[in-house]
Amino acid sequence: MTTLSLKNAIKITVIALSLFSVFWINPLESTRANETGQDPQTPSKAVTNDQFAGSEACRDCHGEMFEKISKTPHIKVLSVVSRLSGSEGCESCHGPGREHVDGGGDITRIIRFKDEPAKELSQTCMQCHTGREEHNNFLRGEHGRNDVGCMDCHSVHSADLSRPKMLAKPEPQLCFGCHVERKGDFQMPFHHRVIEGAIKCSDCHNSHGGFERKQLRAFNSSDAACIKCHIDKQGPFVYEHAPLKVEGCTMCHIPHGANNPKLLKRDQVSQLCIECHSGVGTVGGLNTPSFHNLATAKYQNCTVCHVRIHGSNASSAFFR
């Protein structure tokens, strides 16, 4: 690249950054401006230092709440300056509090999360809880897009240290509050042991959003959540079982709970296998050999012979 071309490229970059800084609008400010009728293109009045009252002023009236938050990880908020608002302590979340204090505790002059829309509330939390994969996709995730806010699951002032992540309730109970149908799944005779506390919903799902269906914790395949525990099923194998690679574990298994051993979708193994290995063409897999008379008991459990059904390094028929 010539010196002249390099100079032109630098000029274009500087102009683009200048335009970006002029026209970019903070999403949180834009949301609040729309609710108050303010033109989002009109810059909001700058917040000055004399508008902040300080956390000690909050403590004078909200002493009990202050003590609770002092026992939680949010104690850091009381001494760390917000990188976005430039404030610290309670006001980094609740906004400048001088008018609230001088107004005798007027609740209309402070941000009260009970009155905030779910999306705006979550954006306040995301000022700190962003920049990591765990939370980055919240606003585009199923919860964020369906107006489920952070405080629907978390108690930001909670002092109950027995619950991780400052959850408002124990995790399964919290999830079942909305996903009622899943509670019944975990009552099935064969189920993943969520009710018993052996695993949690968040071991498989990222409640803060993701790009996979059902917000699964997946990195390179939709079965990453399953493989974390069932490592022997991962492979790669010399002879792969096609359904596992094409549609994943849920091709044959019901992940939450079922009436059948191994959480299979069908009552009998043979019923599941002939969905692909039927006598009609070779769409799903090779036709079942003619001597496999499924009316006889010895052929009704395919995995008696095909023991390595998830994949084999020795047999194309998964015998071993």
Secondary structure, 3 states (H helix, E strand, C coil): CCHHHHHHHHHHHHHHHHHHHHHCCCHHHHHHHHHHCCCCCCCCCCCCHHHCCCHHHHHHHCHHHHHHHCCCHHHHHHCCECCCCCCECCHHHHCCCHHHHHCCCCHHHCCCHHHCCHHHHHHHHHCCCCCCCCCCCCCCCHHHHCCCCHHHCECCCCCCCCCHHHECCCHHHHHHCCCHHHHHHCCCCEECCCCCCCCCHHHHECCCCCCCHHHECCCCCCCHHHHCCCHHHCCCCCEECHHHHHCCHHHCECCCEECCHHHECCCCHHHHHCCCCCCCCCCCCCCCCCCCCCCCHHHCCHHHCCCCCCEECCCCCCCC
